[in-house]
Protein backbone atom coordinates (compact mmCIF):
# COMPACT_ATOMS: atom_id res chain seq x y z
CA UNK A 1 0.00 0.00 0.00
CA UNK A 2 2.82 2.38 0.88
CA UNK A 3 4.53 1.84 -2.46
CA UNK A 4 1.30 2.65 -4.31
CA UNK A 5 1.03 5.96 -2.45
CA UNK A 6 4.67 6.77 -3.18
CA UNK A 7 4.15 5.93 -6.87
CA UNK A 8 1.07 8.16 -7.05
CA UNK A 9 2.87 11.07 -5.37
CA UNK A 10 5.90 10.68 -7.64
CA UNK A 11 3.65 10.53 -10.72
CA UNK A 12 1.85 13.72 -9.66
CA UNK A 13 5.16 15.48 -9.02
CA UNK A 14 6.45 14.35 -12.42
CA UNK A 15 3.37 15.74 -14.19
CA UNK A 16 3.72 19.00 -12.25
CA UNK A 17 7.37 19.34 -13.27
CA UNK A 18 6.52 18.68 -16.92
CA UNK A 19 3.79 21.35 -16.98
CA UNK A 20 5.97 23.89 -15.16
CA UNK A 21 8.81 23.24 -17.59
CA UNK A 22 6.51 23.71 -20.57
CA UNK A 23 5.18 26.95 -19.06
CA UNK A 24 8.66 28.31 -18.48
CA UNK A 25 9.76 27.40 -21.99
CA UNK A 26 6.70 29.12 -23.46
CA UNK A 27 7.58 32.31 -21.59
CA UNK A 28 11.21 32.08 -22.69
CA UNK A 29 10.64 31.38 -26.39
CA UNK A 30 7.25 32.98 -27.13
CA UNK A 31 7.70 36.73 -27.39
CA UNK A 32 4.09 37.66 -26.54
CA UNK A 33 4.17 35.47 -23.42
CA UNK A 34 7.42 37.14 -22.34
CA UNK A 35 5.88 40.59 -22.77
CA UNK A 36 2.76 39.54 -20.85
CA UNK A 37 4.87 38.17 -17.98
CA UNK A 38 6.94 41.38 -17.80
CA UNK A 39 3.79 43.52 -17.80
CA UNK A 40 2.34 41.51 -14.92
CA UNK A 41 5.56 41.88 -12.93
CA UNK A 42 5.82 45.62 -13.58
CA UNK A 43 2.14 46.17 -12.76
CA UNK A 44 2.58 44.99 -9.16
CA UNK A 45 6.12 43.84 -8.31
CA UNK A 46 5.38 43.46 -4.60
CA UNK A 47 2.53 41.05 -5.30
CA UNK A 48 4.73 39.14 -7.73
CA UNK A 49 7.51 38.71 -5.18
CA UNK A 50 5.02 37.78 -2.45
CA UNK A 51 3.24 35.19 -4.58
CA UNK A 52 6.49 33.71 -5.89
CA UNK A 53 7.82 33.23 -2.39
CA UNK A 54 4.60 31.74 -1.04
CA UNK A 55 4.63 29.26 -3.94
CA UNK A 56 8.22 28.31 -3.16
CA UNK A 57 7.35 28.02 0.53
CA UNK A 58 4.41 25.70 -0.20
CA UNK A 59 6.56 23.61 -2.54
CA UNK A 60 9.21 23.29 0.17
CA UNK A 61 6.54 22.32 2.72
CA UNK A 62 5.38 19.50 0.43
CA UNK A 63 8.94 18.15 0.30
CA UNK A 64 9.33 18.64 4.05
CA UNK A 65 6.13 16.67 4.68
CA UNK A 66 7.24 13.85 2.37
CA UNK A 67 10.66 13.61 4.01
CA UNK A 68 9.15 13.55 7.48
CA UNK A 69 6.67 10.82 6.47
CA UNK A 70 9.49 8.76 4.94
CA UNK A 71 11.66 9.21 8.03
CA UNK A 72 8.80 8.17 10.32
CA UNK A 73 8.17 5.15 8.11
CA UNK A 74 11.82 4.15 8.12
CA UNK A 75 12.28 4.47 11.88
CA UNK A 76 9.01 2.68 12.68
CA UNK A 77 9.86 -0.20 10.28
CA UNK A 78 6.83 0.49 8.09
CA UNK A 79 8.96 0.87 4.96
CA UNK A 80 11.07 -2.03 3.82
CA UNK A 81 13.01 -2.38 0.61
CA UNK A 82 13.14 -5.83 -0.93
C-alpha positions, 0 to 999 in steps of 0.5 A: 500500500505504501509503495502505491502511495509513493508511486502516485505522489511521484507521478503527480510530481512528475506531471507538475514538473513537466507542466511547469517546464513547458510553461517556463519554456513558453515564456522564454521562447514565445515573445508575446508570453514574455511581454505579458509576464513582464507587464504583470511583474511591472504592474505589481512587483510586490505582489509578484515577489510575495506570490512567488515566495509563497509558492516556493514556501508551499513547494518546500513544505510538500517536500518537508512533509514527504521527508518527514513521512518517509523518516517516520516510516523508516524508523518505525519499520513500516517501509522495507526495501526488498 
